[in-house]
Amino acid sequence: MPSLPSGTVTFLFSDIEGSTQLLKQLGDDFAALLADHRSILRDTFGKHGGHEIDTQGDAFFYAFPRAHAAVAGAVEAQRALAAHEWPDGTAVRVRIGLHTGEPVLGQEGFTGIDVVRAARIGPSPRAARSFSARRRGLSPPPTSPMVWASVPSVPGG
């Protein structure tokens, strides 16, 4: 396994919103959409120092050594996805969830509660927004409605 970030890590999970419906709508053309989606995300996240941990279908799991790099990568990815010309003018929306924590890094990758939290936030940005806003007194970024973040409790914070 390549050298992964350790210590405080920001996890990013993403998936295409309504991918099953897109697959039904596009049929065989969905493969080209998925290839473009993967290319855009891999290029963008990689440029911001992200490490691809896993992918399944249209979902990604990335780890970033710095929170600001994960947020910048997520915002840039959303902009690139929005600017891309999709087949038949199809609207492609990608949910991205972020969580920062201090996971355990073992021989086979990351483990711990922070991985679990990040995985739950990824497919559920509205839940993450509510969780994060309640917990920290924060509101979601107004210009990136599909990017949500969860931050751990800070002692005395």
N, CA and C atoms as an extended XYZ file, in Angstrom:
471
Properties=species:S:1:pos:R:3:atomname:S:1:resname:S:1:resid:I:1 pbc="F F F"
N         0.852       -1.177        0.000 N   MET     1
C         0.000        0.000        0.000 CA  MET     1
C         0.899        1.242        0.000 C   MET     1
N         0.560        2.254       -0.845 N   PRO     2
C         1.391        3.463       -0.887 CA  PRO     2
C         1.366        4.188        0.451 C   PRO     2
N         2.309        5.084        0.626 N   SER     3
C         2.403        5.844        1.866 CA  SER     3
C         1.149        6.691        2.047 C   SER     3
N         0.416        6.429        3.109 N   LEU     4
C        -0.819        7.147        3.381 CA  LEU     4
C        -0.593        8.185        4.465 C   LEU     4
N        -1.412        9.241        4.477 N   PRO     5
C        -1.268       10.241        5.538 CA  PRO     5
C        -1.579        9.624        6.894 C   PRO     5
N        -0.959       10.154        7.922 N   SER     6
C        -1.211        9.661        9.280 CA  SER     6
C        -1.450       10.847       10.195 C   SER     6
N        -1.809       10.550       11.425 N   GLY     7
C        -2.136       11.622       12.362 CA  GLY     7
C        -3.541       12.124       12.075 C   GLY     7
N        -3.707       13.432       11.990 N   THR     8
C        -5.001       14.012       11.648 CA  THR     8
C        -5.174       13.936       10.137 C   THR     8
N        -6.247       13.282        9.721 N   VAL     9
C        -6.509       13.009        8.305 CA  VAL     9
C        -7.925       13.473        7.983 C   VAL     9
N        -8.109       13.993        6.779 N   THR    10
C        -9.463       14.325        6.320 CA  THR    10
C        -9.877       13.307        5.279 C   THR    10
N       -10.995       12.646        5.556 N   PHE    11
C       -11.540       11.648        4.634 CA  PHE    11
C       -12.592       12.291        3.747 C   PHE    11
N       -12.658       11.827        2.525 N   LEU    12
C       -13.642       12.283        1.559 CA  LEU    12
C       -14.319       11.058        0.967 C   LEU    12
N       -15.636       11.039        1.016 N   PHE    13
C       -16.430       10.014        0.343 CA  PHE    13
C       -17.309       10.727       -0.668 C   PHE    13
N       -17.462       10.124       -1.840 N   SER    14
C       -18.323       10.723       -2.862 CA  SER    14
C       -19.147        9.643       -3.556 C   SER    14
N       -20.264       10.067       -4.128 N   ASP    15
C       -21.030        9.186       -5.012 CA  ASP    15
C       -21.922       10.029       -5.906 C   ASP    15
N       -22.318        9.455       -7.036 N   ILE    16
C       -23.203       10.139       -7.965 CA  ILE    16
C       -24.626       10.038       -7.431 C   ILE    16
N       -25.261       11.178       -7.302 N   GLU    17
C       -26.647       11.218       -6.846 CA  GLU    17
C       -27.556       10.658       -7.940 C   GLU    17
N       -28.378        9.691       -7.599 N   GLY    18
C       -29.315        9.122       -8.569 CA  GLY    18
C       -28.659        8.295       -9.658 C   GLY    18
N       -27.556        7.633       -9.320 N   SER    19
C       -26.815        6.886      -10.352 CA  SER    19
C       -27.618        5.739      -10.950 C   SER    19
N       -28.467        5.107      -10.170 N   THR    20
C       -29.281        4.014      -10.709 CA  THR    20
C       -30.234        4.548      -11.769 C   THR    20
N       -30.846        5.692      -11.507 N   GLN    21
C       -31.737        6.303      -12.494 CA  GLN    21
C       -30.950        6.727      -13.737 C   GLN    21
N       -29.754        7.271      -13.549 N   LEU    22
C       -28.916        7.637      -14.701 CA  LEU    22
C       -28.570        6.415      -15.539 C   LEU    22
N       -28.261        5.320      -14.872 N   LEU    23
C       -27.942        4.076      -15.583 CA  LEU    23
C       -29.138        3.618      -16.417 C   LEU    23
N       -30.333        3.657      -15.837 N   LYS    24
C       -31.538        3.275      -16.578 CA  LYS    24
C       -31.781        4.210      -17.759 C   LYS    24
N       -31.560        5.502      -17.519 N   GLN    25
C       -31.796        6.519      -18.550 CA  GLN    25
C       -30.802        6.395      -19.703 C   GLN    25
N       -29.532        6.184      -19.397 N   LEU    26
C       -28.479        6.199      -20.420 CA  LEU    26
C       -28.144        4.825      -20.985 C   LEU    26
N       -28.470        3.785      -20.268 N   GLY    27
C       -28.134        2.440      -20.737 CA  GLY    27
C       -26.628        2.280      -20.881 C   GLY    27
N       -26.202        1.790      -22.037 N   ASP    28
C       -24.775        1.546      -22.275 CA  ASP    28
C       -23.930        2.817      -22.246 C   ASP    28
N       -24.539        3.983      -22.480 N   ASP    29
C       -23.795        5.245      -22.452 CA  ASP    29
C       -23.364        5.636      -21.039 C   ASP    29
N       -23.918        4.955      -20.030 N   PHE    30
C       -23.526        5.247      -18.650 CA  PHE    30
C       -22.045        4.947      -18.430 C   PHE    30
N       -21.507        3.970      -19.154 N   ALA    31
C       -20.087        3.618      -18.988 CA  ALA    31
C       -19.187        4.809      -19.308 C   ALA    31
N       -19.503        5.570      -20.346 N   ALA    32
C       -18.708        6.748      -20.704 CA  ALA    32
C       -18.853        7.830      -19.641 C   ALA    32
N       -20.077        8.007      -19.126 N   LEU    33
C       -20.306        8.981      -18.064 CA  LEU    33
C       -19.476        8.617      -16.833 C   LEU    33
N       -19.501        7.338      -16.467 N   LEU    34
C       -18.750        6.879      -15.296 CA  LEU    34
C       -17.245        7.064      -15.488 C   LEU    34
N       -16.746        6.783      -16.674 N   ALA    35
C       -15.314        6.965      -16.963 CA  ALA    35
C       -14.914        8.431      -16.835 C   ALA    35
N       -15.744        9.336      -17.366 N   ASP    36
C       -15.450       10.771      -17.254 CA  ASP    36
C       -15.490       11.207      -15.791 C   ASP    36
N       -16.504       10.757      -15.069 N   HIS    37
C       -16.637       11.076      -13.647 CA  HIS    37
C       -15.388       10.648      -12.877 C   HIS    37
N       -14.961        9.404      -13.090 N   ARG    38
C       -13.781        8.891      -12.393 CA  ARG    38
C       -12.534        9.685      -12.747 C   ARG    38
N       -12.373       10.006      -14.017 N   SER    39
C       -11.200       10.759      -14.459 CA  SER    39
C       -11.161       12.146      -13.815 C   SER    39
N       -12.285       12.832      -13.824 N   ILE    40
C       -12.355       14.184      -13.235 CA  ILE    40
C       -12.006       14.133      -11.753 C   ILE    40
N       -12.616       13.205      -11.025 N   LEU    41
C       -12.361       13.151       -9.579 CA  LEU    41
C       -10.929       12.728       -9.265 C   LEU    41
N       -10.439       11.729       -9.950 N   ARG    42
C        -9.056       11.283       -9.690 CA  ARG    42
C        -8.056       12.400       -9.984 C   ARG    42
N        -8.233       13.077      -11.106 N   ASP    43
C        -7.316       14.172      -11.457 CA  ASP    43
C        -7.375       15.288      -10.417 C   ASP    43
N        -8.584       15.684      -10.066 N   THR    44
C        -8.754       16.807       -9.136 CA  THR    44
C        -8.273       16.462       -7.730 C   THR    44
N        -8.714       15.330       -7.201 N   PHE    45
C        -8.306       14.971       -5.845 CA  PHE    45
C        -6.803       14.718       -5.767 C   PHE    45
N        -6.256       14.083       -6.789 N   GLY    46
C        -4.814       13.836       -6.823 CA  GLY    46
C        -4.008       15.122       -6.833 C   GLY    46
N        -4.492       16.103       -7.581 N   LYS    47
C        -3.816       17.401       -7.658 CA  LYS    47
C        -3.765       18.094       -6.292 C   LYS    47
N        -4.721       17.759       -5.427 N   HIS    48
C        -4.777       18.380       -4.097 CA  HIS    48
C        -4.193       17.481       -3.011 C   HIS    48
N        -3.448       16.461       -3.410 N   GLY    49
C        -2.750       15.616       -2.451 CA  GLY    49
C        -3.571       14.474       -1.885 C   GLY    49
N        -4.717       14.190       -2.496 N   GLY    50
C        -5.557       13.104       -2.020 CA  GLY    50
C        -5.004       11.739       -2.397 C   GLY    50
N        -5.248       10.770       -1.541 N   HIS    51
C        -4.846        9.372       -1.771 CA  HIS    51
C        -6.104        8.543       -1.944 C   HIS    51
N        -6.235        7.890       -3.100 N   GLU    52
C        -7.395        7.041       -3.329 CA  GLU    52
C        -7.269        5.787       -2.471 C   GLU    52
N        -8.253        5.555       -1.622 N   ILE    53
C        -8.258        4.398       -0.736 CA  ILE    53
C        -9.086        3.278       -1.338 C   ILE    53
N       -10.241        3.644       -1.908 N   ASP    54
C       -11.142        2.621       -2.443 CA  ASP    54
C       -12.106        3.265       -3.427 C   ASP    54
N       -12.651        2.443       -4.305 N   THR    55
C       -13.736        2.862       -5.185 CA  THR    55
C       -14.649        1.670       -5.406 C   THR    55
N       -15.927        1.950       -5.437 N   GLN    56
C       -16.934        0.923       -5.715 CA  GLN    56
C       -18.006        1.577       -6.557 C   GLN    56
N       -18.224        1.038       -7.760 N   GLY    57
C       -19.222        1.634       -8.643 CA  GLY    57
C       -18.880        3.073       -8.933 C   GLY    57
N       -19.763        3.983       -8.519 N   ASP    58
C       -19.518        5.410       -8.750 CA  ASP    58
C       -19.048        6.130       -7.487 C   ASP    58
N       -18.687        5.388       -6.445 N   ALA    59
C       -18.276        5.984       -5.175 CA  ALA    59
C       -16.759        5.947       -5.006 C   ALA    59
N       -16.249        6.978       -4.343 N   PHE    60
C       -14.826        7.060       -4.028 CA  PHE    60
C       -14.628        7.255       -2.532 C   PHE    60
N       -13.480        6.786       -2.053 N   PHE    61
C       -13.007        7.012       -0.684 CA  PHE    61
C       -11.585        7.518       -0.820 C   PHE    61
N       -11.345        8.751       -0.386 N   TYR    62
C       -10.026        9.384       -0.440 CA  TYR    62
C        -9.601        9.829        0.945 C   TYR    62
N        -8.290        9.948        1.151 N   ALA    63
C        -7.722       10.498        2.380 CA  ALA    63
C        -6.784       11.639        2.006 C   ALA    63
N        -6.878       12.713        2.752 N   PHE    64
C        -6.042       13.896        2.529 CA  PHE    64
C        -5.262       14.210        3.804 C   PHE    64
N        -4.000       14.603        3.661 N   PRO    65
C        -3.212       14.940        4.847 CA  PRO    65
C        -3.593       16.286        5.466 C   PRO    65
N        -4.308       17.127        4.718 N   ARG    66
C        -4.683       18.454        5.209 CA  ARG    66
C        -6.151       18.715        4.886 C   ARG    66
N        -6.889       19.245        5.842 N   ALA    67
C        -8.320       19.518        5.644 CA  ALA    67
C        -8.553       20.529        4.530 C   ALA    67
N        -7.742       21.584        4.492 N   HIS    68
C        -7.958       22.603        3.468 CA  HIS    68
C        -7.753       22.049        2.065 C   HIS    68
N        -6.871       21.074        1.916 N   ALA    69
C        -6.649       20.445        0.608 CA  ALA    69
C        -7.868       19.618        0.206 C   ALA    69
N        -8.479       18.942        1.167 N   ALA    70
C        -9.679       18.152        0.877 CA  ALA    70
C       -10.831       19.058        0.455 C   ALA    70
N       -11.012       20.165        1.157 N   VAL    71
C       -12.084       21.102        0.812 CA  VAL    71
C       -11.810       21.713       -0.559 C   VAL    71
N       -10.574       22.141       -0.802 N   ALA    72
C       -10.242       22.723       -2.105 CA  ALA    72
C       -10.455       21.708       -3.229 C   ALA    72
N       -10.069       20.458       -2.992 N   GLY    73
C       -10.275       19.415       -3.993 CA  GLY    73
C       -11.747       19.159       -4.245 C   GLY    73
N       -12.547       19.145       -3.189 N   ALA    74
C       -13.982       18.917       -3.327 CA  ALA    74
C       -14.653       20.043       -4.112 C   ALA    74
N       -14.302       21.283       -3.789 N   VAL    75
C       -14.892       22.423       -4.487 CA  VAL    75
C       -14.451       22.428       -5.953 C   VAL    75
N       -13.179       22.205       -6.194 N   GLU    76
C       -12.692       22.183       -7.581 CA  GLU    76
C       -13.339       21.043       -8.374 C   GLU    76
N       -13.509       19.895       -7.744 N   ALA    77
C       -14.157       18.768       -8.415 CA  ALA    77
C       -15.597       19.125       -8.787 C   ALA    77
N       -16.327       19.760       -7.870 N   GLN    78
C       -17.705       20.146       -8.169 CA  GLN    78
C       -17.750       21.114       -9.347 C   GLN    78
N       -16.818       22.036       -9.390 N   ARG    79
C       -16.780       22.993      -10.507 CA  ARG    79
C       -16.458       22.288      -11.820 C   ARG    79
N       -15.512       21.364      -11.784 N   ALA    80
C       -15.144       20.619      -13.002 CA  ALA    80
C       -16.306       19.748      -13.472 C   ALA    80
N       -16.998       19.117      -12.540 N   LEU    81
C       -18.155       18.294      -12.900 CA  LEU    81
C       -19.260       19.159      -13.509 C   LEU    81
N       -19.486       20.340      -12.949 N   ALA    82
C       -20.525       21.240      -13.455 CA  ALA    82
C       -20.188       21.763      -14.846 C   ALA    82
N       -18.908       21.967      -15.126 N   ALA    83
C       -18.485       22.497      -16.417 CA  ALA    83
C       -18.411       21.430      -17.514 C   ALA    83
N       -18.398       20.175      -17.126 N   HIS    84
C       -18.239       19.082      -18.087 CA  HIS    84
C       -19.494       18.904      -18.943 C   HIS    84
N       -19.311       18.572      -20.204 N   GLU    85
C       -20.437       18.283      -21.098 CA  GLU    85
C       -20.753       16.801      -21.007 C   GLU    85
N       -21.868       16.475      -20.365 N   TRP    86
C       -22.279       15.095      -20.148 CA  TRP    86
C       -23.123       14.608      -21.319 C   TRP    86
N       -23.218       13.294      -21.524 N   PRO    87
C       -24.001       12.740      -22.638 CA  PRO    87
C       -25.453       13.219      -22.607 C   PRO    87
N       -25.955       13.590      -23.752 N   ASP    88
C       -27.361       14.008      -23.901 CA  ASP    88
C       -27.745       15.155      -22.973 C   ASP    88
N       -26.773       15.974      -22.560 N   GLY    89
C       -27.062       17.087      -21.664 CA  GLY    89
C       -27.517       16.660      -20.282 C   GLY    89
N       -27.170       15.440      -19.905 N   THR    90
C       -27.563       14.876      -18.612 CA  THR    90
C       -26.985       15.704      -17.471 C   THR    90
N       -27.786       15.924      -16.443 N   ALA    91
C       -27.304       16.599      -15.240 CA  ALA    91
C       -26.694       15.546      -14.316 C   ALA    91
N       -25.431       15.740      -13.964 N   VAL    92
C       -24.740       14.810      -13.066 CA  VAL    92
C       -24.398       15.561      -11.786 C   VAL    92
N       -24.946       15.067      -10.688 N   ARG    93
C       -24.691       15.673       -9.380 CA  ARG    93
C       -23.939       14.655       -8.530 C   ARG    93
N       -22.870       15.118       -7.915 N   VAL    94
C       -22.040       14.237       -7.098 CA  VAL    94
C       -22.057       14.741       -5.659 C   VAL    94
N       -22.430       13.846       -4.744 N   ARG    95
C       -22.408       14.171       -3.319 CA  ARG    95
C       -21.000       13.919       -2.804 C   ARG    95
N       -20.530       14.848       -1.998 N   ILE    96
C       -19.204       14.718       -1.390 CA  ILE    96
C       -19.330       15.025        0.096 C   ILE    96
N       -18.856       14.104        0.912 N   GLY    97
C       -18.851       14.307        2.356 CA  GLY    97
C       -17.427       14.271        2.876 C   GLY    97
N       -17.135       15.141        3.828 N   LEU    98
C       -15.800       15.240        4.422 CA  LEU    98
C       -15.886       15.038        5.934 C   LEU    98
N       -14.868       14.400        6.473 N   HIS    99
C       -14.758       14.255        7.927 CA  HIS    99
C       -13.279       14.240        8.296 C   HIS    99
N       -12.917       15.014        9.295 N   THR   100
C       -11.544       15.066        9.780 CA  THR   100
C       -11.457       14.360       11.130 C   THR   100
N       -10.445       13.525       11.270 N   GLY   101
C       -10.258       12.807       12.525 CA  GLY   101
C        -8.859       12.234       12.619 C   GLY   101
N        -8.668       11.384       13.592 N   GLU   102
C        -7.370       10.756       13.829 CA  GLU   102
C        -7.543        9.239       13.828 C   GLU   102
N        -7.616        8.650       12.626 N   PRO   103
C        -7.839        7.210       12.518 CA  PRO   103
C        -6.587        6.409       12.842 C   PRO   103
N        -6.783        5.123       13.015 N   VAL   104
C        -5.675        4.195       13.174 CA  VAL   104
C        -5.238        3.786       11.769 C   VAL   104
N        -3.938        3.827       11.522 N   LEU   105
C        -3.405        3.404       10.231 CA  LEU   105
C        -2.658        2.094       10.444 C   LEU   105
N        -3.264        1.018        9.948 N   GLY   106
C        -2.664       -0.302       10.079 CA  GLY   106
C        -2.075       -0.779        8.774 C   GLY   106
N        -1.657       -2.033        8.722 N   GLN   107
C        -1.042       -2.597        7.518 CA  GLN   107
C        -1.987       -2.628        6.329 C   GLN   107
N        -3.285       -2.729        6.597 N   GLU   108
C        -4.256       -2.809        5.504 CA  GLU   108
C        -5.040       -1.522        5.304 C   GLU   108
N        -4.606       -0.437        5.911 N   GLY   109
C        -5.281        0.834        5.707 CA  GLY   109
C        -5.837        1.414        6.997 C   GLY   109
N        -6.822        2.291        6.851 N   PHE   110
C        -7.390        3.024        7.970 CA  PHE   110
C        -8.495        2.230        8.657 C   PHE   110
N        -8.568        2.366        9.981 N   THR   111
C        -9.657        1.814       10.768 CA  THR   111
C       -10.018        2.819       11.849 C   THR   111
N       -11.137        2.586       12.491 N   GLY   112
C       -11.530        3.428       13.618 CA  GLY   112
C       -12.829        4.156       13.352 C   GLY   112
N       -13.313        4.810       14.384 N   ILE   113
C       -14.601        5.496       14.338 CA  ILE   113
C       -14.627        6.605       13.297 C   ILE   113
N       -13.495        7.246       13.043 N   ASP   114
C       -13.484        8.331       12.061 CA  ASP   114
C       -13.750        7.830       10.650 C   ASP   114
N       -13.329        6.624       10.335 N   VAL   115
C       -13.631        6.034        9.028 CA  VAL   115
C       -15.135        5.767        8.926 C   VAL   115
N       -15.709        5.258        9.995 N   VAL   116
C       -17.148        4.970       10.027 CA  VAL   116
C       -17.949        6.262        9.870 C   VAL   116
N       -17.572        7.282       10.609 N   ARG   117
C       -18.277        8.566       10.502 CA  ARG   117
C       -18.181        9.134        9.094 C   ARG   117
N       -16.994        9.099        8.532 N   ALA   118
C       -16.803        9.626        7.180 CA  ALA   118
C       -17.653        8.868        6.168 C   ALA   118
N       -17.718        7.560        6.302 N   ALA   119
C       -18.507        6.748        5.371 CA  ALA   119
C       -19.987        7.072        5.474 C   ALA   119
N       -20.460        7.371        6.667 N   ARG   120
C       -21.875        7.716        6.841 CA  ARG   120
C       -22.181        9.110        6.318 C   ARG   120
N       -21.233       10.004        6.431 N   ILE   121
C       -21.426       11.367        5.955 CA  ILE   121
C       -21.420       11.412        4.432 C   ILE   121
N       -20.545       10.647        3.800 N   GLY   122
C       -20.423       10.679        2.344 CA  GLY   122
C       -21.730       10.539        1.602 C   GLY   122
N       -22.507        9.489        1.851 N   PRO   123
C       -23.745        9.330        1.105 CA  PRO   123
C       -24.900       10.166        1.634 C   PRO   123
N       -24.700       10.891        2.719 N   SER   124
C       -25.800       11.632        3.325 CA  SER   124
C       -25.387       13.052        3.661 C   SER   124
N       -25.210       13.917        2.671 N   PRO   125
C       -24.743       15.278        2.964 CA  PRO   125
C       -25.712       16.089        3.814 C   PRO   125
N       -27.013       15.858        3.683 N   ARG   126
C       -27.954       16.612        4.510 CA  ARG   126
C       -27.801       16.242        5.985 C   ARG   126
N       -27.608       14.963        6.253 N   ALA   127
C       -27.396       14.538        7.641 CA  ALA   127
C       -26.102       15.128        8.176 C   ALA   127
N       -25.083       15.154        7.336 N   ALA   128
C       -23.805       15.720        7.768 CA  ALA   128
C       -23.944       17.199        8.068 C   ALA   128
N       -24.711       17.903        7.229 N   ARG   129
C       -24.909       19.315        7.465 CA  ARG   129
C       -25.580       19.536        8.810 C   ARG   129
N       -26.621       18.789        9.069 N   SER   130
C       -27.330       18.938       10.337 CA  SER   130
C       -26.434       18.594       11.509 C   SER   130
N       -25.699       17.481       11.401 N   PHE   131
C       -24.805       17.042       12.458 CA  PHE   131
C       -23.747       18.093       12.735 C   PHE   131
N       -23.100       18.553       11.671 N   SER   132
C       -22.014       19.500       11.820 CA  SER   132
C       -22.513       20.839       12.345 C   SER   132
N       -23.627       21.318       11.796 N   ALA   133
C       -24.142       22.621       12.208 CA  ALA   133
C       -24.565       22.598       13.669 C   ALA   133
N       -25.244       21.519       14.085 N   ARG   134
C       -25.669       21.430       15.484 CA  ARG   134
C       -24.476       21.342       16.420 C   ARG   134
N       -23.507       20.546       16.032 N   ARG   135
C       -22.394       20.244       16.918 CA  ARG   135
C       -21.435       21.412       17.074 C   ARG   135
N       -21.234       22.165       16.018 N   ARG   136
C       -20.221       23.215       16.053 CA  ARG   136
C       -20.797       24.618       15.932 C   ARG   136
N       -22.116       24.740       15.756 N   GLY   137
C       -22.698       26.066       15.585 CA  GLY   137
C       -22.322       26.668       14.244 C   GLY   137
N       -22.061       25.826       13.252 N   LEU   138
C       -21.647       26.295       11.933 CA  LEU   138
C       -22.757       26.074       10.922 C   LEU   138
N       -22.702       26.794        9.840 N   SER   139
C       -23.635       26.547        8.738 CA  SER   139
C       -22.839       26.050        7.542 C   SER   139
N       -23.491       25.374        6.588 N   PRO   140
C       -22.787       24.845        5.425 CA  PRO   140
C       -22.299       25.965        4.517 C   PRO   140
N       -21.277       25.693        3.705 N   PRO   141
C       -20.785       26.707        2.776 CA  PRO   141
C       -21.874       27.069        1.775 C   PRO   141
N       -22.227       28.364        1.632 N   PRO   142
C       -23.338       28.746        0.771 CA  PRO   142
C       -23.081       28.495       -0.709 C   PRO   142
N       -21.841       28.471       -1.164 N   THR   143
C       -21.561       28.302       -2.587 CA  THR   143
C       -21.352       26.860       -3.001 C   THR   143
N       -21.306       25.934       -2.067 N   SER   144
C       -21.058       24.527       -2.385 CA  SER   144
C       -22.092       23.649       -1.687 C   SER   144
N       -23.333       23.633       -2.203 N   PRO   145
C       -24.384       22.939       -1.477 CA  PRO   145
C       -24.202       21.436       -1.364 C   PRO   145
N       -23.287       20.837       -2.129 N   MET   146
C       -23.106       19.397       -2.048 CA  MET   146
C       -21.841       19.016       -1.299 C   MET   146
N       -21.170       19.971       -0.698 N   VAL   147
C       -19.954       19.682        0.061 CA  VAL   147
C       -20.233       19.985        1.528 C   VAL   147
N       -20.151       18.961        2.370 N   TRP   148
C       -20.418       19.118        3.788 CA  TRP   148
C       -19.235       18.581        4.572 C   TRP   148
N       -19.020       19.146        5.706 N   ALA   149
C       -17.870       18.713        6.502 CA  ALA   149
C       -18.285       18.428        7.939 C   ALA   149
N       -17.606       17.521        8.535 N   SER   150
C       -17.787       17.216        9.956 CA  SER   150
C       -16.448       17.422       10.628 C   SER   150
N       -16.462       18.106       11.730 N   VAL   151
C       -15.207       18.339       12.459 CA  VAL   151
C       -15.331       17.713       13.835 C   VAL   151
N       -14.244       17.134       14.336 N   PRO   152
C       -14.297       16.516       15.657 CA  PRO   152
C       -14.435       17.573       16.743 C   PRO   152
N       -14.906       17.150       17.898 N   SER   153
C       -14.988       18.053       19.039 CA  SER   153
C       -13.589       18.465       19.464 C   SER   153
N       -13.447       19.702       19.804 N   VAL   154
C       -12.170       20.209       20.273 CA  VAL   154
C       -12.311       20.506       21.765 C   VAL   154
N       -11.427       19.950       22.598 N   PRO   155
C       -11.534       20.231       24.021 CA  PRO   155
C       -11.557       21.726       24.280 C   PRO   155
N       -12.525       22.172       25.068 N   GLY   156
C       -12.640       23.591       25.394 CA  GLY   156
C       -13.230       24.416       24.272 C   GLY   156
N       -13.613       23.750       23.141 N   GLY   157
C       -14.107       24.496       21.965 CA  GLY   157
C       -15.581       24.568       21.879 C   GLY   157
